[in-house]
Amino acid sequence: SKMANYGKGYSLFAESKYAEALEYYKKSVEADPNYLDGNIQCGICLFNIADANNKTIAGKRYKSQAEADADVQNNVKAYFEQALPYFEKVRELVPDEPNRWAYELRTIYNAIGQKDKAKELENY
């Protein structure tokens, strides 16, 4: 059920096991696509994975800029791109609660190169 999967995801999230928690949160959203908390948590898991990967990449040395760019694309931008529809859904569900979506959307838009959309969110 939606709540059982959310609960399993919550337990894993509390242990910072974001990839594992994500699978359960996704199931909660599959059961109810308009489930606000499930959408938020899916987005947050993906956001946290992207952020952690970005920090790891920042500390690495690369043989070439192309190698570094590929690592960022595959391990940071790709996760932000996956998080985007969840936060857009949250915005759709609670447009009057920007504290639940504005920071994340602005960060994601910047990370994936949609600077105009990020700029639109600066006032939130």
Sequence and secondary structure as in RCSB ss.txt:
>XXXX:A:sequence
SKMANYGKGYSLFAESKYAEALEYYKKSVEADPNYLDGNIQCGICLFNIADANNKTIAGKRYKSQAEADADVQNN
VKAYFEQALPYFEKVRELVPDEPNRWAYELRTIYNAIGQKDKAKELENY
>XXXX:A:secstr
 HHHHHHHHHHHHHTT HHHHHHHHHHHHHH TT HHHHHHHHHHHHHHHHHHHHHHHT   S HHHHHHHHIII
IIHHHHHHHHHHHHHHHH TT GGGTHHHHHHHHHHTT HHHHHHTTT 
